[in-house]
């Protein structure tokens, strides 16, 4: 958390800054307590006066592209979020701000608030350098791509290295499908009526097709719901997402399945919780 839909909604919000001139990119005082930010303010000085051409999403990463050809790679981590607010507002409640971006001729600023400090905000010399960065280069299919690439999804699930793995584990693998996390993995498998413990090699072609469509439907529905607010997630304008209101299995261990009444189960796969209905998901 945040997963692909939360990052996508963040991207759409931040796009209001595309085309604007950077006044400054400033690392906060608190950021200097952490090695990955410490002493790195000088790397961002040259962005002053540059234009933010575009922001892209690649899986759960945001890529900020500037007219000076330099690029910033941003990952929200476990609890990071962008806050869009007025420059002169009292921002003391943003206690874990790591990066503050101000724009020329704009009263609005963007603040990267990262409570647990798992996020990233890294400068690269150019776009190619980012695309060749290992974490980006190895990303699989984009789960939010429209139309969802069913044929490619079927092909990627034919890889020998994953055939014996449980589908509940595979869907979390960002080299297979990028953008799916714990929440939407559980919800997608429930919608597709597939047990998360089933080995990929035992899934029929039609089941994989149904699963691909379920992944796409769940992720798009989540974006339209502004994401899921389980604990701390808020969109850049401080609003909670509402996707959690329609979750059918995630976080509902012990509750009755809304379809059949069976108690929802929870298992751990690769140290991550998976929720499912043993009766509905075969």
QUIHU-V49107 format. One line per field, one symbol per residue. ss: DSSP state (H for helix, E for strand, L for the rest). psi: psi as a letter, one per 30 degrees, with the letter a starting at -180 (. if undefined). burial: # if it has 24 or more other C-alpha atoms within 12 Angstrom, else .. A space follows every 10 residues. Layout:
ss=???
psi=???
burial=???
//
This chain:
ss=LLLHHHHHHH HHHHHHHLLL EEEEEEELLH HHHLLLLLLL LHHHHLLLLL EEEEEEEELL EEEEEELLLL EEEEELLLLE EEEEEELLLL LLLLLLEEEE EEELLLLEEE EEEELLLLLE EEEELLHHHH HLLHHHHLLL EELLLLLLLH HHHHHHLLLL LLLLLEHHHH LLLLLLEELL LHHHHHHHHH HHLLLLLLEH HHLLHHHHHH HHHHHHHHHH HHHHLLLLLL LLLLLLLLLL LLHHHLLLLL LLLLLELLLL LLELEEEEEL LEEEEELLLL LL
psi=klaeeeeeee eeeffffkfl kkekjkklef fffkeffkgg efffeffkfl kjelklkjbg kkjkklfgfl kkkkkfbegl lkkklkeglj gffifhkekk kkkkhkfklk kjjjefhflk jkkleleeee ffkefeegka kjfgkklkie eeeeefgfke ffeflkffee ffjffdjkfk aeefeeeeee efhkkffkke fgkleeeeee eeeeeeeeee eeefggakje dfkllfggkk lgeffgkfek ggkflkkfef fkkklklkkh gkkkkljfee j.
burial=########## #####.#..# ########.# #.....#..# #..#..##.# ########## #######..# ########## #####..... ...#.##### ###....### #####.#### #####.#..# #....#..## #####..### ..##.###.. .#..###### ########## ########## ########## #.#...#### ########## ###.#####. ..#####... #.##..#### ##....#... ...####... ..######.# #.
//
